[in-house]
Amino acid sequence: MFHGFRLQEIDQDSSSNLLEERRQRKTLELAEKEVERPMEELRQQAEDEAIAEERRRILEQHAPLLIGFLPPGLFRNMAEMSSLPENIQAQFRRHVLIQDDPDLW
């Protein structure tokens, strides 16, 4: 009878040790995620900026050839269009609707 009680006690000790190890691992994982989050945000911001720059470059290069064929709402806002050269802006104002253009409403 004493032997069975001792086995249960050992089993409980090992269970509590396993639980404590899991808690520590989980705490470490959360700390690592907190450290990685700012780096991930910086990476995402750099990627968004690269995409925006490439989109602007493609529009500047190819959009003048496609005036009349481009869909309404191609430009997200007036600021995006104002980054293009003035001659291209003038052509687009005649042919393309801009989502936040005050003249549309």
Secondary structure, 3 states (H helix, E strand, C coil): CHHHHHHHHHHHHHHHHHHHHHHHHHHHHHHHHHHHHHHHHHHHHHHHHHHHHHHHHHHHHHHHHHCCCCCCCCCCCHHHHHCCCHHHHHHHHHHCCCCCCHHHC
